[in-house]
Amino acid sequence: MIKGVNHIGIAVRSLQESVPLYRALGLEVSGGEEVPSEMVRVAFFSAGGTRIELLEATAPESPIAKFIATRGEGLHHICLEVDDIRATMAELAGQGFQLLSEEPKPGAHGTEVCFIHPRSAGGVLIELCQVGE
């Protein structure tokens, strides 16, 4: 089911203002793109076997904009990579866990993603992702 931690998501107001800190820590941007389905622009950094994803809202109604408005910048989610996202979603839903969508959505780098509501995950937003072919 779970292959490992794919990345840790951090909500930021501005990629332009946030990226320099991670570069100062010796990390290099390993990718970036806009994810229209989530209304975000992202930048990824490789940090050993895990990646750090900075998320900047592209619209005021973006989940990231709402998160920052209520909680401020900071840790947003942990992403776990799975072999089969649909099977994992069905298994979790069958056990009563609340998913934020009934079908996977397109994510960064050609992934399919689904989020587990923090109420079902001890207060932590968990993203599930299946890496594309």
N, C-alpha and C positions, 0 to 999 in steps of 0.2 A: 504494500500500500504506500507507505511513506518512503521516499528515496533519500530524503535529507532536507536540510534547510537550504532553500534556494536563495533567499535574500531577506534583509531586514529593511523595512520601509520607514523613512523619516520624512515627516511633513515639514516643508520649509516655505517661507513667504516668497523667497527669490532664489532661484538656482544661481544666478549671477553673483549674489552676495554669499551664498553658502558653499559653493564649490571650492573657493580658495582655502577654506579650513581643511578639507579633506586632501587637497593637494599638498598643503603644508605638513600634513601627517605622513606624506610619502605615498599617497594613493593616486592613481591616475584614472581618469574617466575611461571606462571600458565600453561605454555605449550611452546613447541618449536618444529619445524620441518623444513624440507626442502620442498619447493614447486617448483618442477621441471618446471612446466608450466610457471612460472614467473622468474625462475633462481634466487631464493632467499632462504636464510635461515632466519627463523623468531624466535623471542622469544616474548611471550606475558606476560604481567603483568596485574593483576586485580587491578583496581583503582576505587573502589566503584562500580557503576553500568556500568562502561565503562572499556574497556581494552585498553592498550597501546601496539602497535605492533612495535617492532624494526625489521628493514629489512636490511639484509646484502646481497650484491650481491654474487652469486656463479660463475659468469662468466663475463668477460669484456663487453660482449654485452647485459648484463642484463639491463632492464629499470632502476633499482636502481643504477647500476654502471654509466649509462649515466646521470642520475639525479644528482648524487654526483659530477661527472666531471664538469657539467655546473653550478650547484647551491650550491654545498657543502652539508654537512649533514644538516638534519633538517626535518621539517614537510613535509611529502610527500602526504598524502591523509587522507580523512575522509571516513569511511565506514558506510553506512546505511544499516541496515538489512531490507529485504522486505519479504512479504509472498510468492510471486510468481515472481521469477526473470524474467522469460520469458514474462509474461504479463506486468511487469513493463518496460522491455526493449522495447517491442512492442509499448507501450503507449508513451514512451519518443521519440523513433525513429519517430513515427507518428506525433509528435509535432515538429520535426525538430532538436532535440538534437543529437549531434554527439557521438555515442558510439564507443569504441575502439575495439569492436569485435561484430560479428553478432550473436554469440552463447555464452552462459556462459562458463567459463573455470573452471577447478578444482582449489579450493583455500585451504587454511589451514583449518584444523579441519573438513574435509569432506564437506566444503561449495562449492557452485557454485557462481562464481563472474563475474562481468562485470564492466568496468570503463566508466565513462562519461568524455569525453575530457574536459580539463580545458577551452578551448575556448567556450564551451557551458555552463559552470558553473561558470562564473564570476572569472576565473583564478584559481579555486580550482579543483584538481583532486578528483572526487567522485567515490568511489567504492560502488557498490551494491552487497549485498551478501544474499544468501538464505541458511539458516542452514539446513544440511541434516537431515535425519530421525534419 
